[in-house]
Amino acid sequence: MARSVIIHLLNEDPIEADMEELPKENSTCIVFTNPRKRDGKNAGWVTAGARSFIFPWSRVNFIEVMTSIEEEENIIMPYRR
């Protein structure tokens, strides 16, 4: 199951993408699919027909891993919505 992530690239706007598995501690790059801007529009650097993308860690500042709907149900919130 693909996880939704927000990838913060150095000197670029963050992008949303999907990752099949999170990078390991000894990984030298990240692999993701379906990159898009945070507003849902296509990222300008994506070539038509490209499916998977591999970026070296040197281009990545940090990655936010978003919770899935199943995980949200198990989170105990200290406040009411």
NUROBA-21058 format. One line per field, with one value per residue: x, y, z of N, C-alpha, C, O in turn; residue number from 0. Coordinates in steps of 0.1 Angstrom, whole numbers, plus 2048, in hexadecimal, padded with zeros to 3 digits. Layout:
REM residues N
nc1 = (X;...)
nc2 = (Y;...)
nc3 = (Z;...)
cac1 = (X;...)
cac2 = (Y;...)
cac3 = (Z;...)
cc1 = (X;...)
cc2 = (Y;...)
cc3 = (Z;...)
oc1 = (X;...)
oc2 = (Y;...)
oc3 = (Z;...)
nr = (NUM;...)
***
This chain:
REM residues 81
nc1 = (808;806;815;80C;820;832;84A;866;87A;89B;89E;886;863;84E;843;827;825;825;830;83B;84A;859;879;897;8AE;8C8;8C5;8CE;8BF;89E;87F;862;840;827;82B;821;816;80F;7F6;7E9;7EE;801;824;83C;854;851;852;83D;82E;840;845;850;866;887;89A;8B8;8C3;8D1;8C2;8AC;89B;88A;871;84E;838;818;7FA;7E5;7C2;7BA;7CE;7C9;7B1;7B9;7C8;7CA;7BA;7C2;7AE;78E;77E)
nc2 = (7F4;815;832;852;86F;88D;89D;8B0;8C2;8CF;8F1;8F3;8F2;8DF;8BE;8A7;884;860;844;823;815;820;832;820;821;820;828;838;847;852;843;84A;84F;85F;87C;89D;8BF;8D0;8DA;8C8;8CA;8C2;8BC;8D1;8C7;8AD;894;88B;86B;860;84A;841;850;858;866;874;874;88B;8A0;8A2;8B1;8AB;892;890;879;870;868;84B;845;82F;82F;847;842;833;845;856;873;890;8A3;8AF;8AD)
nc3 = (800;7F7;806;80F;80B;814;803;80A;7F7;7F2;7EE;7DF;7D9;7EF;7E7;7E2;7E3;7DC;7EE;7EC;7FF;81D;81E;828;844;839;81F;800;7F0;7E7;7DD;7CA;7BF;7AA;7AD;7B7;7BA;7D9;7D7;7C6;7AB;78D;791;784;779;771;759;73E;740;751;76D;786;79E;7A8;7C1;7CD;7F0;7F4;7E9;7F8;813;829;831;834;842;83B;84E;849;843;852;866;872;880;895;8A5;8C3;8CB;8DD;8E0;8D6;8B6)
cac1 = (800;80E;814;80D;82B;835;859;86B;886;8A3;89C;87B;856;84B;83A;821;828;821;83B;837;850;862;887;89E;8B8;8D4;8C2;8D4;8B5;890;877;854;838;81C;82E;818;817;806;7E8;7E4;7F2;80D;831;841;860;84D;851;831;831;849;83D;857;871;891;8A1;8C2;8C1;8D7;8B8;8A0;89D;883;864;843;830;80A;7F3;7DA;7B5;7BA;7D6;7C2;7A7;7C0;7CF;7C2;7BC;7C0;7A4;782;77D)
cac2 = (800;822;83C;860;876;89B;89E;8BE;8C2;8DB;8FD;8F0;8F1;8D1;8B6;89B;878;853;83B;815;812;82B;82F;81A;82A;81F;82B;843;84E;84F;840;84E;84F;868;889;8A8;8CA;8CE;8DE;8BE;8CC;8BB;8C2;8D6;8C0;89F;891;883;85D;85B;844;841;85A;855;872;871;87B;899;8A9;8A2;8B7;8A1;88C;88F;86E;873;85C;846;845;824;833;852;83D;82E;84F;85C;881;896;8AE;8AB;8B4)
cac3 = (800;7F6;811;80A;812;80F;802;80A;7F0;7F4;7E5;7D6;7E1;7F3;7DE;7E7;7DB;7E2;7F0;7EF;80C;822;81D;833;849;831;811;7FB;7E8;7EA;7D1;7CC;7B3;7AA;7B3;7B4;7C3;7E4;7D3;7BE;79D;789;793;777;774;76E;74B;73B;73F;75C;777;793;79F;7B2;7C4;7D7;7FC;7F4;7E4;801;820;832;82C;83D;83F;83F;853;841;84A;85C;871;879;889;8A1;8AC;8CD;8CB;8EB;8DF;8CD;8A9)
cc1 = (809;80B;815;817;82C;844;85D;879;88E;8A1;890;86E;854;841;833;824;823;82E;836;83D;859;870;88D;8A9;8C5;8D1;8CA;8CB;8A7;889;869;84D;82E;820;824;81A;80D;7F8;7E2;7E8;7FE;81A;837;84D;85D;84B;845;836;83A;841;844;863;87A;899;8AC;8BF;8C6;8CD;8AD;8A4;897;877;85A;83A;822;804;7E8;7CE;7B5;7C3;7D0;7B8;7AD;7C7;7C5;7C5;7B9;7B5;799;783;770)
cc2 = (80C;82B;849;868;884;89B;8AC;8BD;8CF;8E5;8FB;8F0;8E2;8CB;8AB;890;86C;84B;82D;811;81E;828;829;824;82A;823;838;84C;84A;84C;843;84E;85B;876;894;8B3;8C8;8D2;8D3;8BF;8C4;8C3;8C5;8CE;8B1;89D;888;874;857;856;844;84B;856;862;86E;879;889;8A3;8AB;8A8;8AE;89D;88B;883;870;866;858;847;83B;828;83E;84D;837;839;855;86B;887;8A1;8A8;8B3;8BC)
cc3 = (800;801;80B;812;80C;80F;801;804;7F3;7EA;7DB;7DF;7E4;7E9;7E6;7DE;7E3;7E3;7F3;7FD;810;821;82A;838;841;822;80D;7F2;7EC;7DC;7D4;7BE;7B5;7B1;7AE;7BE;7CE;7E1;7C9;7AF;79A;78D;785;771;770;75F;749;739;749;767;785;793;7AA;7B4;7CE;7E4;7FC;7F0;7EE;80E;82B;82B;837;839;844;844;84A;849;855;868;879;883;896;8A9;8B6;8CE;8D9;8EB;8D6;8C0;8A8)
oc1 = (812;7FF;81D;817;827;84A;859;883;888;8A1;890;86F;858;839;839;825;81F;836;82E;837;85E;874;889;8AC;8CD;8DA;8CC;8CF;8A5;88C;863;854;82C;819;821;820;804;7EF;7D7;7E6;806;81A;836;84E;866;843;842;83F;83C;836;83D;868;876;89F;8A9;8B8;8C2;8CF;8A4;8AE;89E;872;85D;837;820;807;7E2;7CE;7AF;7BF;7D1;7B6;7A6;7CC;7BA;7D0;7B0;7B2;79A;788;76E)
oc2 = (80E;82D;84C;867;887;89A;8B4;8B9;8DA;8E2;900;8EF;8D9;8D1;8A6;892;86C;84B;82C;80A;824;81C;82C;82D;834;820;841;856;841;851;83F;84E;860;87A;894;8B1;8C0;8CE;8D5;8B6;8C0;8CF;8BD;8CE;8AA;8A5;87F;871;84B;85B;848;84E;851;867;866;884;891;8AF;8B4;8A5;8AA;8A2;887;882;872;85B;861;84A;83D;825;83F;853;837;835;859;86F;883;8A7;89F;8BF;8C2)
oc3 = (808;805;802;81F;801;81A;7F8;80A;7F6;7DE;7D0;7EB;7DC;7E2;7EF;7D2;7EE;7D9;7FC;805;807;821;835;831;842;81A;815;7ED;7F4;7D2;7DE;7B4;7C0;7BA;7A3;7C9;7CD;7E8;7C4;7A7;7A3;78B;77C;765;76C;759;750;732;74B;76B;78F;788;7B5;7AB;7D7;7E4;804;7F2;7EC;814;834;821;842;82D;850;840;843;855;85F;873;885;88E;8A0;8B4;8B3;8D0;8DF;8F5;8CE;8C0;89E)
nr = (0;1;2;3;4;5;6;7;8;9;10;11;12;13;14;15;16;17;18;19;20;21;22;23;24;25;26;27;28;29;30;31;32;33;34;35;36;37;38;39;40;41;42;43;44;45;46;47;48;49;50;51;52;53;54;55;56;57;58;59;60;61;62;63;64;65;66;67;68;69;70;71;72;73;74;75;76;77;78;79;80)
***
